[in-house]
C-alpha cells in the first residue's frame, strides 16, 4: 500500500489536543480514523519541533 496525501492542519490539531488530554495513540487513532503510525508521527514531530506545520524540503 502506497503513501497517501499529507494530513491537513485541521486533522493534526485534534491529534495534539487528544494527546494533551492523555488519550493513547490507539484511542486517538480510533477516534479520528487515522492510522496509528500517523498519529505517532504527528505527536513525535510536535514534541521535537513544537509545531505540526509541514516543513519545506529545504534542509539546514
Order of alpha helices (4+ residues) and beta strands (2+ residues): alpha-alpha-alpha
